[in-house]
């Protein structure tokens, strides 16, 4: 059999057809299989000389040849020479050379201290973006792969032509993977952005802005209101925000000095901003806005009076600018060829998302959604920018200019923002993350608006503006205070609009808006009867925007500070960053505690056998009384709380009390290449030693070729997202049950009872035997932290929003056993609420909340009205030994960490890929249930992600794990991956070829 990109031919050797020709068939087209391994049941001796030769696609594993390196160095050198020549031409005008940096730029003011201090505090305690784990894993995997690949999608094609910031991050990972270190470029970009804004942009907008303290504070507040929620991660938006300001400043300097070197610098900065990410398109707006005056300068400089050929005169001026703009190609193609970049682009377009310009509304729909994409923190700055843009345009059109400002620069920055909004329509994806590029531009617009409103002479216009700001706040506070994944732990109102005393804050702002509008109407009518001019009010008209932006910044910082305080000593982003600064860089892996003895953790009854322990008093419960474990059909009916929901560390009751408060999450955003190797080195993936935990470690390696295959959701025993894998028992259960048990519980040692039945519903109740629990002895051993109830079905409780959740009423009773064998009650509690009903789940009860002196515990299921949907299944209580995820998984085992969790688990090693061959992971770390559904799709077979081949090779088993001191938090899930078939690794031969950059290989099969 021979399979290529054009056809596949199968021939039965030694057999001829009726015509005497060899019996074979050919299928036209690309039907190449994804290769994850080669298996046969035939004995090796019977296979003869049968061989398989698969040519693995490693086109992206390349390195520049000596000729290419020489061309790169030449391009850089000649571009510098061209710019020097352009500068020499500039200074022929006889005017002195302008300073690169403004005078006294280094002077530090109180406003600078406020902005810088806020950025530093936010760097430590602030929320990250949803893509930080994604990008960090890409950067970490690039060291072994030899190029920066899109690790979770698109068949691991190179992240080109956009993505040079990821190469910088890849170098940072060589020092440390801690989030507080990896986010340093974003922090530095914040400092630079503010310095450029305060030292260059605001002064160029006119004397009125430079002299207005209110304008500067308004600019700072709006700048922070956008920077904090958008630009505290690893995404490229912080760099592009700086690039947009630098491009505008360079063009303004070119216009003001009538010199061309600043214009060339503007083109250079814009080109690198565009190569950082598609949103760098906004820098093109800055070039277009200032292009006409620059063209006038070029035409004047190329006038016939200067002598020489007209073509040469224009070439002497334009080619240095062209060289500056194309210098970015050195970075784009430094480690990739034109053919590989085009192929990577083709794959991304085919797999998607690749949205058209007219779908831009989806970005704004997301901004107004009730999830972290549309959180109130993300809404305010963007909506304020739109409001300021409207004010600036109206004032400019009505008066010709904003009073006391520079007409040209103000008009051009208004044009830049307006064109940027249009250019953003042409980005292939429509995430709200992209709004972070507006941080500096929005701050400049806010300063212009401050001055415009200060100089208005009509009271009703100032009041009308106040009403607009109040309405903006009303719209803002219809969103939740949600933050991505672990960043939302402990924050108030994580998944709903904020309320005060039961009243939504947005309603209060809406009422204030109405009051302001009525006031403005009264002032408007009174103005008709006022003859004397009133003195200008330079503060009151601007106070609403300044106060609103400052209040939003305080709200955002306060939310994350309160989250860190309320969570302590449990995990929070702030606590993890503080520990990283002291040297402990493993973040969440030190707070997630994993069961190391699940099968051995069952408590034993004081009387009777293990099989009889569950049924001291039993009505309606049977060994096979388990109903459907399928998850609820939708968020409105789901008992699974969103990320970060569940009781806080300080809740009442043994399990943490009633759920409430923290969290909030929502969805946001390959393995296997296809034929021939470019400059690759020997590699491949071999097995690694087994780590502590149950199950054998897979050995060998696996790679994939072009086509996708069934993903992780179809892996044996994987179950739906968020459901623990389980398998039917090989032997009958200890109490006769045939139910498949989860979490590695052994059926021959674990009884199970449930009250689901196929007949008519009937009242049921259950009281178990008293189980042995020496609480005092357990608390002496730090490995014992919680008592676990493994249950399925529905238990009555309180949901994350405080609403009652229907189900069976369960009570845990505690007692002490006397020497005479009698039991003295010490108290009882209701098990904590944990999401995931009706599937199997673990309900943790903190040992510190169990009454002192407890030596016995039992479960009581109270009788209730029969309801076929409200069934319950239980197993005996367990006291498992716990160890940190850092200890169990370690830092050497290969791990498939879903893209949400990468930044929270920096010490765990992502599985490597090299020369088109992927290493077999031993573990998988998933995020909370809602985000796990997103990653299952994004990383799945249709997207060209790793789940397209892991499901073919491995089966998963959930290892119970809990977040320390925040036991009921849905932090995610740890899975042990074991190979379905153990086989030796393939022998891989790597050879290196030198190819031209236009050489095309076979297209990667995407479907």
C-alpha positions, 0 to 999 in steps of 0.5 A: 500500500502506498498513500500520498497526497494525490492518491492511495494505492493498495496491491495484493502481492502475488494475486492477479485479476481476470486480466492477468494483471496484479490485483490492485486499486487506486483511490484518487485524492488525499486520503492519507491516514493520521499515523499514531502507531502500527499494530498487528496481531500477527506473529513477527515470524509470519510477517516476513519482510513486511516493512512500513516507511512513513515520511513524517512532515517536519517542514516547520522544524527548520533553521536558516542556512549560511546564505540566509543568515548572510542575507539577514545580516545584510538586510539589517546592515543596509537598512541601517545605512539607508536610514542614516543616509535619510537622516543626513538628507534631513539635516541638510535643511540647516535646522538643528537636530531635535532631541529624541526624548523630550526635555526633563522626561525623567522627572517623576511626578505624583501622577507618574507614581500613582500610575506606576504603583498601580501597574506594579500592584496589579502585576502581583495581584491582578487578573491574567488573560484566558490565553496566558496558559496557551501562550506559555505552553507554546513558548515552553514547547518551542525549545524542544520543537525548534520552532514556536508552534500553535501547541493546541490547534491547527496541527501545530503549524508555525505561529507565523507570520504573526508572533515574534513576541512569542519568541521573546517569551520563549527565551524568558522560559529558559530562565523561569516559567513563573507568571510573575516573571513571564509577564514582565514584558507586559509590565514594562510595556505599561511603563513605556506606554504611560511615559510616551503618553505623558511625555510625548502624546499629551504635550503634542495635543496642545497647551490646554491639555498640558496645563490641565491637571484634570486632563492629565488625571483623566487620561491616567484613569482611563489608561489604567481602566483599559490596561488593567483588565486587558494587558496583564498577560502574555498576549501581544496587545500591550506591545501593540498599544505601545506601537500605536502611540509610537507610530503616531508620535513619530508621524507627528514629529515628521510633520512638525520637523518636515523631516523623513527619518521620523516617518521611516521610524513610524513605518518601522514601528508599525510593521513590527506592531503588525507582525506582533499580531493582526490587531497591529493593523491599527498602526496603519491608521496612524500612518494614514492619518499623517500621510498627507503632510509627509507626502508634501514633505517628500514632494518638496524635497524631491523638487527639481531644484535639488538636481539629478534625475526625478526618479532617483530623487524620489527613490532616495527618499522612498527606498529608506522608508521602504527598507524600514517597513520591510525590515520586519521580514527578517524577523518573520522569516528568520526561522521559517520559509515563505512556503511554510508561512503560506502553508501555516496561513492556509491551515489556519484559514481552513480550520478556523476561526477565520471570520469576515469583516462583517462579523465584527459585531460578534466582538461587541456582542461578547463585550456586552455578554455576562461573562469574563469576555464582557465583564464590567471591568472590560466594558468601561474603558472601551465604552468611555473611549467611544464616548470621548471619540463622539465628543471630540468629533462633535466639538471639532465639527462644530467649532473647527477645533477643541479650544486650547488644543493643537488642531492638527494633532487632535484631528489626526488622533481622532482620525486614528481611533476612528480608522482603527475601529474600522481596521479591526473589522479585518482581523480574522478573530473577534476576541474582546482581548483585542481591545487592549490595543486602545489603552494609550489612544483612549487615554489621549481621547479622554484628555481631549474630552476633559479640555473640551468639556472644561471650556463649554459655557453652557451648564446643561451641556456639562450636565448632559455629559454627566448623564452620559457618563452615568448611563455608561456606568449603568451599561457597564454594571449590567455585566458581571465582575468576572475574571478568567479561570483562577483569577476570579477566585474570591472576587465578589459578583463573579457571575452576575451583575453587582447588587447593593442591598438586593438592588442592582447597581446598574439600576441605581446608575440608571436612576441617576442618569434620569435625574441628570437628564431632568436637571439638564432639561431644566438648565436648558430652559433656564438658559433661555432666560439668562442674559448675563454670562456665567463664569466658566466651571473648569472642574465640574463639567469634567468631574464625572468622567475623571471620577468614574474612571478613577472609581473603576480602577479602584473597584478593579484593584479592590476586587482582586485585593479583597479576593486575595484576602478572602481566599487566604490561606487558600490559593489566589493569584496574588498569593501565588505571585507573592510566593513566586517572588520568594522562590516558590514558583509552582503556583497552583500545583502546591495547593492542589492536593491529590489522593494517593490511596483512593482504593485504600481510603474506605472507612470500615464499619464498627459492626457487620461486614463491609458489604453490609455497612451501608444498609443498617436501615434501608428502604428503597436503596439497592446495589444497582439503583444508579440512574443516568449520569448524563450531565444536565442539559444546560446552564439554566438547569445545571447543578455544576457551578461555574469556575470559582463558585462554591463555598469560600474557605471561611464558610460555616459547617464542616464542609465549608457551609453554604456556597457563595461568592467567588469565581466566574468563567467563560469560554474564550481561545496540534499535533501532527504534521504531514512529508520530509524534514527541514533542518531537524535534529534527531529526537522523538519521544520515549517513555518516562519513568512512572510517577507516584499514583495509580496506573502504569506509565506509558512508554514509547512515542507517538506522532501524527501525520495530517488528518484528524482522528477521533478526539479525547471525548471518544477515548475509552472511559473518558466520559463527558467533559467533567465526568470521571472516567470509570469502567465496569467491574471485572468482578461483581461488587462486594455487595452484588453491585454491577455498577461501574465505580469512578476514581479507581474505587475497587468494586470488590471492596467498595459497596454502593447503594442507590435509590433509582428504579425503573418502576413506580417511584417510592419513598426511600430512606437510608441510615448506614452503620457507624464507621470508624474515624479516629479524628484525633489520630487523623489530625496528627498526620498532615496527609489526612485533611478531609473526609470524602463522600463519593456520591452520584445523583442529586443532593439538596443544597444551596446553589452558587447564587443562593437559590435552593437546589432540589435533591435528596436530603443527606446528613452526616452524623458524628459521634464518639464510641464509648467503651461499652460500644454505645455511641454518643452523638456530637453533632451533624452537618449537611455535605457541601455542594459540589457541581457536576450532578448527577455524575459521580463526584467527591464531597469533601468535609474539612477535618477541622470542622468535624466536632472534636472527639469524633470516633464514629461517623455515619450517613443518613438519607432522609425520607422525601417525596418520591421523584424519579429525577431526584435519585441518589447513590452513595459509597462508604465515607473515605479518609484518603491520604493527600499529596500535592500535585507537584509531588504526584505529577512532578516536573519531569513527566510529560503532561497534557495541560489544557490551555486554560491551566498552563500558567497556573501549573508552570512546574509541570512539563508539557509533552514535547514534540520534535520532528513531527513526532509527539511525546506521549503524555502521562497526565492530563490537567483540565480546568473547571467543568465549563472551561473543560467543555471549551478545551475539549472542542478547541483542542479536539480532532476538528481543530487539529489539536492533541486530543485528535490522537491522544484518544486513539492511544490512551484511556483516562482515569480521574484522580480525585484532587482538591484545592487546599483550604477551598475544598469544594472549589471546581479548580479542574481535574487531574487525569492519569493517561494509560496506553490502550496497547503497550508497544515499543517506540518506532525507529525514527531516522532524521535527515536534513535537507537544504531547500529553497524558501519557495519549495512546497511540500504536500499540503497538510490534510485538515479534514 
